[in-house]
Amino acid sequence: MKRKWLWFFGLLTLSVGTITALALNSPALGGNISGQRLERLEASSQYRDGAFVNIEPQASTKLTWDYLYEQFFGDQVRVPPSEIPVVPINNPDDLSRPPTPGLRVIWIGHAGAMVEIDGQRLLFDPVFSEYASPVQFAGPKRFHPPPIALDDLDHIDGVIISHDHYDHLDMATTRHLATKGTQFFVPLGVGAHLEAWGVPDAQINEMDWWEAITLGAVTINSTPNRHYSGRGLTDYKATLWSSWSLIGTQHRVFYSGDTGYSKLFKEIGRRMGPFDLSIIKVGAYGPGASWVDVHMSPEDAVRVHLEIKGKQMLPVHWGTFNMGIHAWDEPIRRTAIAAKAQGVDLLTPRIGELVTVGEPIVSTRWWEAVGPTSD
């Protein structure tokens, strides 16, 4: 047994070392924060002693042997046993026309969503690359293709980024949309990455918590959440993380980003709610308080929906990458149970399926047909 562990950790060390060496030279790491951008960070009330902080700090992140064993040898079915259904966006020409009034949403996979709200077409945390990683040959790999090809993605008014982790801020997607004139709305410091990837300054909007910028008829508000940031080995919490609240002339949308549960959500509901639609992360959690403090459980996700005064809830951040210590479909199964118990109107569309918010939708339990899990 001892020899087995030594062999495993030796191979792991070699693999990690090789990938790390390549990743450290990858442009996907982004840019360095300096000059006026750094001065603005240092002026933020969330920035202390060279890093951003959570209002409610998370528990210690100390690793244990039990945690490591579960990570590498746990028996959860973390990869879908069969194909995940994707509804293709077959007519990209539809994106060439301005959105009609109203509120529509398409889940594009993982934490990403396309929202049409009161005449604006926006993307939350779009990732179209094969890997959520600084290198495109290793790391979390997609379970399914995007519902539309990146080359066909056009006429997006704005992209809203919650934080700079690879499964939320994708270099290839950013570079593509930057050439289309799309505006980017990002937390403080994240603009350094966009600038390094060639996004013009006029398209970068960096925001602190509770700041607002208007795009057409929609006011985009950066609101608090509880997470962390970093793309490399030395930039832990160097940039801010945010939830987002969109206030249109007729509709309101809340997007949680990656987060643990926080008392801040009640304040968002009081100041910005009620919301016609909440888009809330439910997956990629694991054992221990330190993990759940920054990646809340499905039950807490439903609690957040209620506290921000949401009407319909779209659960995201599951079903695309293997990034949590749980079965691939556990997040949606637990979310569905909690939502039913709390009387929450839960939307469970297939990836790529168009939902008109406020209109009747038949939400199916499509994940059950993908295959059984071991838990």
Residue pairs with C-beta under 8 A, 6 or more apart in sequence:
8 72
19 135
19 138
19 139
20 233
22 135
23 29
23 133
23 134
23 135
23 232
24 232
24 233
26 134
26 135
27 171
27 196
27 197
28 133
28 134
28 135
28 166
28 171
28 231
29 134
29 231
29 232
30 164
30 171
30 192
30 193
30 196
30 197
30 231
31 192
31 193
31 194
31 195
31 196
31 197
32 192
33 41
33 189
33 192
33 238
33 239
34 192
37 189
37 191
37 192
37 206
40 188
40 206
41 47
41 52
41 188
41 189
41 240
44 52
44 188
44 208
44 240
46 52
46 53
46 55
46 188
46 208
46 209
46 240
47 53
47 188
47 240
51 236
51 237
51 238
52 188
52 189
52 229
52 237
52 238
52 239
52 240
52 241
53 237
54 226
54 227
54 228
54 262
55 224
55 226
55 262
55 264
56 226
56 260
56 262
56 263
56 264
56 293
58 226
58 228
58 260
58 289
58 290
58 293
58 294
59 288
59 289
59 290
59 293
60 290
61 290
62 290
64 288
66 287
67 286
67 287
67 288
70 286
70 287
70 325
71 286
71 325
74 325
75 374
76 325
76 326
76 327
76 330
76 373
76 374
76 375
77 327
77 328
77 371
77 372
77 373
77 374
77 375
78 322
78 324
78 325
78 326
78 327
78 328
79 143
79 322
79 328
80 143
80 319
80 328
80 329
80 370
80 371
81 370
81 371
81 372
82 370
82 371
83 144
83 370
84 143
84 144
84 319
84 351
84 370
85 350
85 351
85 366
85 369
85 370
86 109
86 144
86 145
86 146
86 147
86 350
86 351
86 352
87 147
87 350
87 351
87 352
87 353
88 147
88 148
88 352
89 95
89 106
89 147
89 148
89 152
89 352
92 148
92 152
92 153
92 154
95 121
95 152
95 153
95 154
95 155
95 156
96 154
96 155
97 155
98 119
98 121
99 116
99 117
99 119
99 120
99 121
100 116
100 119
101 118
101 119
101 250
102 116
102 118
102 250
102 251
102 356
102 357
103 115
103 116
103 117
103 118
103 248
103 250
103 251
103 253
103 276
103 277
103 356
103 357
103 358
104 115
104 116
104 354
104 355
104 356
104 357
105 113
105 114
105 115
105 116
105 253
105 277
105 279
105 314
105 347
105 354
105 355
105 357
106 113
106 114
106 147
106 349
106 352
106 353
106 354
106 355
107 113
107 314
107 316
107 349
107 350
107 351
107 352
107 353
108 114
108 123
108 126
108 146
108 147
108 148
108 351
108 352
109 127
109 142
109 144
109 146
109 147
109 319
109 320
109 351
110 125
110 127
110 132
110 167
110 316
110 317
110 318
110 319
110 320
110 321
111 124
111 125
111 127
111 162
111 167
111 168
111 257
111 258
111 281
111 316
111 317
112 123
112 124
112 125
112 126
112 127
112 316
113 123
113 124
113 125
113 255
113 279
113 314
113 316
114 121
114 122
114 123
114 124
114 126
114 156
115 121
115 122
115 123
115 124
115 246
115 253
115 277
115 279
116 122
117 218
117 246
117 248
117 251
117 253
118 216
118 217
118 218
118 248
118 249
118 250
118 251
119 216
119 217
119 218
119 248
120 157
120 158
120 215
120 216
120 217
120 218
120 248
121 155
121 156
121 157
121 158
122 156
122 157
122 158
122 159
122 160
122 215
122 218
122 246
123 156
123 158
123 159
123 160
123 177
124 159
124 160
124 162
124 244
124 255
124 279
125 160
125 161
125 162
125 167
125 168
125 169
125 257
126 153
126 159
126 170
126 173
126 177
127 166
127 167
127 168
127 169
127 170
127 173
128 146
128 150
128 153
128 170
128 172
128 173
128 176
129 136
129 170
129 171
129 172
129 173
130 136
130 141
130 142
131 137
131 138
131 139
131 140
131 141
131 142
132 139
132 140
132 165
132 166
132 167
132 170
132 321
132 323
133 139
133 140
133 166
134 166
134 231
134 232
139 166
140 167
140 321
140 322
140 323
141 321
141 322
142 320
142 321
143 319
143 320
143 321
143 322
143 328
144 319
144 320
144 351
147 351
147 352
148 352
150 172
150 173
150 176
151 176
153 173
153 176
153 177
154 180
155 180
156 177
156 180
156 182
157 182
157 183
157 215
157 216
158 182
158 183
158 184
158 185
158 215
158 220
159 174
159 177
159 182
159 183
159 184
159 185
160 185
160 186
160 220
160 244
160 255
161 168
161 169
161 184
161 185
161 186
161 187
161 190
162 168
162 187
162 225
162 227
162 241
162 242
162 243
162 244
162 255
162 256
162 257
162 258
163 169
163 187
163 190
163 227
163 228
163 229
163 239
163 240
163 241
163 242
163 257
163 258
164 189
164 190
164 193
164 229
164 230
164 231
164 239
165 229
165 230
165 231
165 258
166 231
167 321
167 323
168 257
168 258
169 186
169 190
169 193
169 231
171 193
171 197
174 184
174 193
174 194
174 197
174 199
175 197
175 198
175 199
177 184
178 184
178 194
178 197
178 198
178 199
178 200
178 203
181 203
182 203
183 203
183 205
183 215
184 191
184 194
184 199
184 203
184 204
184 205
185 205
185 207
185 213
185 215
185 220
185 222
185 244
186 194
186 204
186 205
186 206
186 207
187 206
187 207
187 208
187 222
187 229
187 239
187 240
187 241
187 242
188 206
188 207
188 208
188 239
188 240
189 206
189 229
189 238
189 239
189 240
190 206
190 229
190 239
190 240
191 204
191 206
192 239
193 231
193 239
194 203
194 204
195 201
195 204
205 213
205 220
207 213
207 220
207 222
207 242
208 222
208 240
209 222
209 223
209 224
209 240
209 242
210 221
210 222
210 223
210 224
211 221
211 222
212 219
212 220
212 221
212 222
213 219
213 220
214 220
217 248
217 249
218 246
218 247
218 248
218 249
219 246
219 247
219 248
220 244
220 246
221 244
221 245
221 246
221 247
221 272
222 242
222 244
223 242
223 243
223 244
223 245
223 254
223 264
223 268
223 272
224 242
224 243
224 262
224 264
224 267
224 268
225 241
225 242
225 243
225 256
225 257
225 258
225 259
225 262
225 264
226 259
226 260
226 261
226 262
226 264
226 293
226 294
227 241
227 257
227 258
227 259
227 260
227 294
228 236
228 237
228 241
228 294
229 235
229 236
229 237
229 238
229 239
229 240
229 241
230 236
230 237
230 238
230 239
241 257
241 258
241 259
242 257
243 254
243 255
243 256
243 257
243 259
243 268
244 254
244 255
244 257
245 252
245 253
245 254
245 255
245 268
245 272
245 275
246 252
246 253
246 254
246 255
247 272
251 276
251 277
251 357
252 272
252 273
252 274
252 275
252 276
252 277
253 275
253 276
253 277
253 278
253 279
254 268
254 272
254 273
254 275
254 277
254 278
254 279
254 280
254 308
254 310
255 278
255 279
255 280
256 278
256 279
256 280
256 281
256 301
256 304
257 281
258 281
258 284
258 294
258 295
258 317
259 281
259 294
259 295
259 296
259 304
260 292
260 293
260 294
260 295
260 296
260 300
261 292
261 293
261 296
261 297
261 300
261 303
261 304
265 304
265 307
265 308
266 307
266 308
268 307
268 308
269 307
269 308
269 309
272 308
273 308
273 309
273 310
274 309
274 310
274 311
275 308
275 309
275 310
275 311
276 311
276 312
276 357
276 358
277 310
277 311
277 312
277 313
277 314
277 357
278 304
278 305
278 308
278 310
278 311
278 312
278 313
278 314
279 314
279 316
280 301
280 304
280 305
280 313
280 314
280 315
280 316
281 295
281 296
281 301
281 315
281 316
281 317
282 298
282 301
282 315
282 316
282 317
282 318
282 331
282 332
282 334
282 335
283 298
283 317
283 318
283 319
283 323
283 324
283 326
283 330
283 331
283 332
284 295
284 317
284 318
284 321
284 323
284 324
284 331
285 291
285 292
285 295
285 296
285 297
285 324
285 325
285 326
285 331
286 292
286 295
286 324
286 325
286 326
287 325
292 300
295 324
296 304
297 334
298 315
298 331
298 332
298 334
298 335
298 338
299 334
299 338
301 315
301 335
301 338
302 313
302 335
302 338
302 339
302 342
302 344
305 313
305 344
306 342
306 344
310 344
311 345
311 358
312 345
312 346
312 347
312 357
312 358
313 339
313 344
313 345
313 346
313 347
314 347
314 349
314 355
315 331
315 332
315 335
315 346
315 347
315 348
317 331
318 328
318 329
318 331
318 332
319 328
319 329
319 332
319 351
319 367
320 351
322 328
324 331
326 375
327 373
327 374
327 375
328 373
329 367
329 370
329 373
330 373
330 375
332 348
332 367
333 367
335 346
336 346
336 348
336 365
338 344
339 345
339 346
340 346
346 363
347 355
347 361
347 363
348 363
348 364
348 365
348 366
349 355
349 361
349 363
350 364
350 366
355 361
